């Protein structure tokens, strides 16, 4: 699957950001729920492993999901990594990313896989890992003051954002206020990506990177240069959520940003 390669490429970019960093950087506190860089890597590492289990050991997956429900997510993530941190954790996460990409590369994209909620296709599962790596990677780029240079593989995240238009409302027990707005985005390569039907009223236009930031809730819409017009578009962008789990509110304006530091 192409998405398996895209997931590994996004993981490689994050690895490249961190591999030569001093140990102290792994203890930096990010703008995401007070998580440290180590916490982010631990979270990604555990759920990449869980995604691999979808294909190689379904019984172990179910046992781990039960343990997460019983012990709590953060405790299970800590237990799985054995308390390692810093460069040792980075190495473990990187090795697991390779292993996960390898099993998904060989998988049937349409295979139905068990998960915490409803089953999903293998393609959807590895796309979710790409999205999580990109989204959680953002808080690491931000706290290190590093400028991220995206590539067109983020189209996977854009498509996920488009496909979860209805989910944003479902998770809030609301009815979508209308059809999905027309979306016109500029890709990192300069190409134009369009989605939906243009009704002349509701539109979202701008950089694909910023659309991804909004639907993954790594930026508030007010902290982007996206041009949003029409009541449906404005309502959606005020609370868009492309990831599973319970209802989550976007970060408040001005609370997620690239730190103005040199590290």
N, C-alpha and C positions, 0 to 999 in steps of 0.2 A: 504494500500500500504506500502510495505517495506520502500520506499523512505520517507514516512511521518515520520516513526520512526527514520530514519537516519537523517532527517532534525532536529527533536527535539533533538536527541543525540548531534549533532554538536552545536545546540543552548545551550544545557546544559553545554557543555564544555566551551563555551565562558562565560556563566553566572558564572560558577565556577571560572573562571579567575578573574572576576570583582567584585564578590559579597562582598568580604572583603577588597577591595581597598579603600584607603582614597579618600575623595571627590576631592582632587586636581588632582588625576589621570584622572578623566573624562574630565579635561580641557587640558590634554596633546595634543600637536600637532603631528599628525602622519606624515609619509612620503608620504601619499596619498593626493595630491592636497592641502596640508595644512589643511586637515580636523582634527578636534579634535575628541577624543574618543566619546564625546557626539554626534557629527555630524554623526559618523558611526552608532551609535545605533539608532539615529533618522531616518536615511536612511533605515536601515534594518526594523525598526518597521513599517514605513509607507508602504513599499512594501510587507511586510508580511500581513499587513491588506488588501492591494489591492488584493493579491492572495486569501485571504479568500473571498473577495467580488466576485471573479470569480465564486464561487460556491453558495453563499448565497444571493447576491444582484447585479445582472448584471447591472441594471439601475444605481445604485449608482456608480458602477465601471466606467461606461461610463461617468458619470458626473464628476467624479474625474479625469479621464484621460483628459477630456476637460479642467478642471481647471489647471492641470499640464502644458498643452500646452500653456495656457493663462498666468498663473502667474509664471511659472518656477518651476522646481522640488524642489529646496531647500526651496522656500517659502511655498509650499504645505506641505512639510515634517514638517516644523516649525509650521505651522498652525494646523496640525493634532495633534501634541503633546502638543499644548498650551504653548509652551515655557519652559516646564519642562526640567530639566537636572539632571545629577548625578544619585544618587541612585533611585530617583523617576522615572527617565526615564528608568533606567535599569529594574525596576520592571514592568513598563508598557510594555517594549519590551518583557520581559520574559512571561508575561501573554498572550500577543498577539501571541507569538511563539507557546504556548500551544493551543490556539484557532485555529490557522492555521493548525497545525498538526492534530488536532482532526477532522476537516471537511475533510481534504484530506485523512485521514485514512479510512474514510467511502466512499470515492468517487470511481466511476468507473475509473480505470486508463486510459481508452481509451476515456473518455468523452472529447469532444472538448470545449474549454473554450476561451472566448474572451480575448484579451490583447491589448496592445498598437499597436503592429504590427499584423502579421498574427495570427490566432487562434492557440492554442496549446493543446496537450493532458494534462489531469490532471497530469499524471505521469511526463511529461516534465516540467510542472509548478512547482511542488514541488521539483523536482530535481534542477531547477534553483534557488529556494530559498535556498536549501542546498549549492549550489555552491556559491551564493552570501554571505551567512553567513560565509562559510569557507574562501572565498577570502578577504572579508572586515575584517573578524576576524584577518587575517594575519597582517594587519597594527597595530592592537591593541596589539597582541602578540609582534610584533617588537618594538613598542615604549615603552612597559613595560619591555623589555629585557627578556621576558618569553620564555622558550623553549617549543615548541608545540610538543605534542606526538599524532600522528595521529593513526587512526584505519582503518580497511578495508572498512568502509563506504565511503572512498574517491574514491572507485572504481566507484561510480556514477559520480564523477567529471572527472575521467579518460575517461569513456565512453562518456561523454558530449564532452570532448576535441577531442576524436576520431571522433565522429559524426559531429563535426563542422570543420573538415579539409577543406571542400569545402567552408564553410562560411567565413573563413579567407580571401579567395581570392574574393569571391562574394562581400563582403562589401567594398573591394578595387577596384571593377570593373576589376578584373584580372582573368585570366584563370589559374587553377592549373597547375603547371609545369609537372605533372605526377601523377601516382597513389600514394595513401597515403603510406608513408613509413611503413616498418615493425617495430612494437613496442614491446619491451620486457621489462617489468617493475617488480621491486621487491616491493611487497606489504608490508605494515607495519607489517603484520603477518609473512612475509618471503616467502609467496607464490609467484609464478611467473605468471604474467598476460601478455598474448600476444594478439596482434591485427594486422590485415592486413596480406598480403602475403609477404614472404621473397624472394625478387628478387636478393639477394646477393649484392645489391648496396646501397640502401637507408635504413638506420636503425637508430632507437633511442633506447638507452638502459640506464637503471639506476633506480633510486628510483622513485616509483609512486608519492611520495610527490613532488619531484622536477618537474616532468612532469605536475602535477596539478598547481604548481606555475608558470610555463611558460605559459600554456594555459589560465590561469586566469590573467596573466600579473601582478603578485605580485613579480616576479623576472625576470631579464634579463637572457637569456639562458647562457650568459657568467659568471653569478654568480652561476651557478649550476655545478654539476659534471656529468651531463648527457653526455653520449657518443653519438654524432651525426655524422653520416657519410653519404655521398652522397649529391648531389646538391639539390634534392627535400627536403630531411630531413632538410638540413641546411637552405634552404629558408623558409620553414614552421616555424621552430622553431625561426627564427629571427623576426616573426611578428604574431605568433599564437594568436587567439582571439576566445574564446569559448562563449562569452557573446553577447547579442543582442545590438542594438543601432548602432551608426555610427562607422566609422573606428577609432580605437585607436592604438596608438603606444605603445609598451612595455616600461617599465621604462628604463632609461639609465643605463648602467652597473655601479654597485657600489652605486646606489641611494636607493635601498630597501634592508634592512638588519636588523638583530636583534641587537638592541642597547646593548652595553656592559655596562649595569647598573644593579644595584640591587635595586628593589623597593618593 
